[in-house]
Amino acid sequence: MNTPEWLKPSIYGAVIGAVFVGVVGFSWGGWVTGGTADTRATAMARNQVIAAMVPVCLDMARVDPDRVAHIDTIRKATTYKRRDAVMETGWATIPGTDVPDRDIAQACLAGLDVDKPPERAENTVEKG
């Protein structure tokens, strides 16, 4: 089939324009593939679950009868072992599961603020 000579520039322009729009769309326009969208959605859902579980972890820490001993153990642990210490307390275990979650333990550790000095009882009298 012979195409008219006046049609060739239009076809070339349409092909080049389509390639240009695709390149610009994926690089600057925010377009993503289905796999990338799925990966991002999974990460966002995981982050939301962790954020939702931190108050549960902090509440478990608050009502734990051995709280003082556990906080002292966490405080004495080296910085990179503190997450493991929180996991050993059981505070980072989601209710209904048997295994503590590392990400929840890390987020809970930030909420525990173990580096601040221990609180003093309000009814103690300072001597001096």
C-alpha positions as CSV (number, residue, x, y, z in Angstrom):
1,M,0.0,0.0,0.0
2,N,1.3,3.4,-0.9
3,T,0.7,6.2,1.6
4,P,0.4,9.7,0.3
5,E,3.5,11.9,0.8
6,W,1.5,14.4,2.9
7,L,0.6,11.7,5.4
8,K,4.1,10.6,6.4
9,P,4.9,13.7,8.5
10,S,1.7,13.3,10.4
11,I,2.4,9.6,11.2
12,Y,6.0,10.5,12.3
13,G,4.7,13.3,14.4
14,A,2.1,11.1,16.1
15,V,4.7,8.4,16.8
16,I,7.3,10.9,18.2
17,G,4.6,12.7,20.2
18,A,3.4,9.4,21.7
19,V,6.9,8.5,22.7
20,F,7.5,12.0,24.1
21,V,4.2,11.9,26.1
22,G,5.1,8.5,27.5
23,V,8.6,9.5,28.6
24,V,7.4,12.8,30.1
25,G,4.5,11.0,31.8
26,F,6.6,8.3,33.5
27,S,9.5,10.5,34.4
28,W,7.8,13.8,35.5
29,G,4.1,13.2,35.3
30,G,3.9,10.7,38.2
31,W,2.7,7.8,36.1
32,V,3.7,4.4,37.5
33,T,3.3,0.8,36.5
34,G,0.9,-1.6,38.2
35,G,3.8,-3.3,40.1
36,T,5.1,0.0,41.5
37,A,1.6,1.0,42.5
38,D,1.1,-2.3,44.3
39,T,4.5,-2.0,46.1
40,R,3.7,1.5,47.2
41,A,0.2,0.5,48.4
42,T,1.6,-2.4,50.4
43,A,4.2,-0.2,52.1
44,M,1.6,2.5,52.9
45,A,-0.7,-0.2,54.4
46,R,2.1,-1.6,56.5
47,N,3.0,1.8,57.8
48,Q,-0.6,2.5,58.8
49,V,-0.8,-0.9,60.6
50,I,2.4,0.0,62.5
51,A,1.1,3.5,63.4
52,A,-2.2,1.9,64.6
53,M,-0.3,-0.6,66.8
54,V,2.0,1.8,68.6
55,P,-0.7,2.9,71.0
56,V,-1.4,-0.7,71.8
57,C,2.3,-1.3,72.5
58,L,2.5,1.7,74.7
59,D,-0.6,0.7,76.6
60,M,0.8,-2.8,77.1
61,A,3.9,-1.2,78.5
62,R,1.9,1.1,80.8
63,V,-0.1,-1.7,82.4
64,D,2.8,-4.2,82.6
65,P,3.5,-5.0,86.3
66,D,7.2,-5.4,85.5
67,R,7.4,-2.1,83.6
68,V,10.2,-0.7,85.7
69,A,12.4,-3.7,85.3
70,H,11.7,-3.9,81.5
71,I,12.4,-0.2,81.0
72,D,15.6,-0.5,83.0
73,T,16.6,-3.5,80.8
74,I,15.9,-1.5,77.7
75,R,17.7,1.5,79.0
76,K,20.8,-0.6,79.8
77,A,20.8,-2.2,76.3
78,T,23.0,-0.7,73.7
79,T,21.3,1.5,71.2
80,Y,21.2,-1.1,68.4
81,K,19.9,-3.8,70.8
82,R,17.0,-1.8,72.3
83,R,14.6,-2.9,69.7
84,D,15.3,-6.5,70.5
85,A,14.9,-5.7,74.2
86,V,11.4,-4.3,73.5
87,M,10.6,-7.4,71.5
88,E,11.6,-9.6,74.4
89,T,9.2,-7.8,76.8
90,G,6.3,-8.9,74.6
91,W,5.0,-5.4,74.1
92,A,5.6,-5.5,70.3
93,T,3.5,-8.6,69.8
94,I,0.3,-8.0,68.0
95,P,-2.6,-9.4,70.0
96,G,-3.6,-12.7,68.5
97,T,-0.1,-13.5,67.3
98,D,2.9,-15.3,68.8
99,V,5.8,-13.4,67.2
100,P,6.8,-9.8,68.0
101,D,7.1,-7.4,65.1
102,R,10.4,-5.6,64.6
103,D,8.9,-2.5,63.0
104,I,6.3,-2.1,65.8
105,A,9.1,-2.6,68.4
106,Q,11.1,0.2,66.7
107,A,8.1,2.6,66.6
108,C,7.1,1.7,70.2
109,L,10.7,2.3,71.3
110,A,10.4,5.9,70.0
111,G,7.2,6.3,71.9
112,L,8.6,4.9,75.2
113,D,11.3,7.6,75.4
114,V,13.5,5.4,77.6
115,D,16.4,8.0,77.6
116,K,14.6,10.5,79.8
117,P,15.4,10.2,83.5
118,P,13.0,8.1,85.6
119,E,10.1,10.0,87.0
120,R,10.1,10.9,90.7
121,A,7.1,10.3,92.9
122,E,5.2,13.5,93.4
123,N,4.7,13.1,97.2
124,T,8.4,12.8,98.0
125,V,10.0,15.6,99.9
126,E,13.4,17.0,98.8
127,K,15.9,17.4,101.5
128,G,18.3,20.1,101.2
